[in-house]
């Protein structure tokens, strides 16, 4: 009974825009919950997980609607940019363009710290001279693997280098312990 009174009071007192957002949030939450909890695979999701996922979907929908009100249609470009630069998308680009192979990943940990620093410096010039997007992506992924390995070996040294206004062409070797 109190829920019915609350719904009636909300429809009478609240502006139509807020009611529209609330209705959309309820629909998104219900669809998310139904999609996750309903059907034959109900054992995969607990009620707590369904509630969390429905709340996250509702919050995301409300956020996008709010940003649309504030930013207008430019929120569409923001969403496209976020989707295109997300880690799964970047991984897909790398696989699709053939920029990363398992043998390249295995090679980085076997190099000395001095070799990784030299590779970092040389890859900057290679990146400047790259002519295609495929070449640039390959070099950027190589540089990322270098930084990841340097961070694995000496996180404090790498952070000290980055905190010292490190540049893309810079040399991190003076901050790192040799290995």
N, C-alpha and C positions, 0 to 999 in steps of 0.2 A: 504494500500500500504506500509506504513512504517513497519508494522508487517512483511510483506513478505520480505522486505529488511533486517530486523533484523534477521529473520530465516535463510536467505541465507548467511548473513555475519557470523552468528554463526557456521553454518555447515562448512564454509570454514576456519575460523580462530581458532576455538576451538579444542582441542584434543578430540579424540574419547571417552576417559573415561569420560570426563566432559559432553559431549553430551549424553552419555548413562545414566548418573545420572540425567541429566536434563529431558530426555525423560521419564525415570522411574518416576520422581517426577511429571511430567505432567500427566502421566497415573494414578498414585495413586490419585492425586488431582481430576482428572476428574471422576474416578470411585467412589471416596468418595462422591463427589458432586452429581453425578447421583444417587447413592444409597440412599442418604439422601433427596434430593430434588425432584427427579423424582418419578413417580408412583402416587398412590392414596393417600398416607399419606403426601402430600406436606404441608398440613396445620400445621403439627407438627413442622416443621423446617422453620425458617425464612431464608432469604438470608444471613444475617449476621452470623447466626449459621452455615449454610452450608459452608460459606467461612472460618470461624474459624476452623471448623472440618476438612475441606480439607487441610488447611494450617498446622494444627497439624499433620495430617496423612503424609503429604509430609515431614514435618520437622522430624518426627519420622523415616520415611523410609530413608531419607538422613543421619540421625544420625547413624542408624544401618549400612548403607553402609560404611560410613566413619570409624566407629569402626571396621568393618570387614577388611578394608584396613590396619588399624593400628595394630589391634590385631590378625588378621588372624581368624582361625576357633574358637579360644577361645572365641570370641564374642557369639558364640552359647551357650556355658556354662554360660556366663554372662546373656543371655536372659532367659535361663532355671532357673537360680538362682533367677532372678528378678520376674519371673512369679510364681515360687514356694513359694516365701516369700511375695508375695503381700497380702494385707489385705483380699481381697475376697478369696484367696486360703487358707489362715490361718483360716478364718471363716469356710470354707467348711471342712477343716480337723477336726476342733472342732466339727462340726455338725455330720460329718461322723463317727468320733470315739466316739461320745456320751460324749464328755468331758465337755460340758457345758449345764446346764439346767436352766430354768427360776427360779426355786426355789433357786438355788445357787446364782444367781444374786440378788435376792431380799434380801438374808440374809446379804450381806456385808454392806449395809447402816445402818442396825439396830445394828451393833456392835459398841462398844466404840472404840475410837482411841487406847487405850491401848491394847484392844483385837486384833485390826488389826495389831499393831506392833508385838504382840506376835505371831500371825499367820504368819506374814512375816518371823520372825526369825525361827520358827519351820518348815516352808515350805522349807527353805533352806536345812535342814538336810533330810527332806522327799524327796526332789529333788535328793540329792546325793545318796539316797538309792533306788530310783525308778529303777525297773528292765525292764520295757517295755516302748516303745515309748508312748503308750496310757496313762500310769501313768504319765510320764514326761510332756506330753502335758496338762493333767488335772491340774497338780501342777503349771505349768507355767501360765496357764490361771487364776488360783486362785490367784497367786502372782500379775498378771496384774490387776485383779479386786481390790486387796488390794491397790496397788499403785494408781489406778484411784480414789478410794474412798478417800485415804489420800490426793491426789492432789485436789480433789473437796472440802475437808474440810479445808485444810490449804496449799494453793499453795506455799506461801512464805517459810513456814517451810520445806516442801518437797524439794523445790529447794535449800534451804540452806543445807539440808542433802546431796543431790546429789552433790552439789558444794564442799562439804568437803571430797571428794574422797570416797564416800559411796561404800561399798562392798555389794555383793549379800547376805552375811551373816550378814551384819551390822544391827544396831538397830536405826531406825529413831526417836524413841520416844523423845529423849532429844531435838530435833529440832521442835517438833510439839506441838501445843496447845491442851490440853485435851478437850475432848467432851464427 
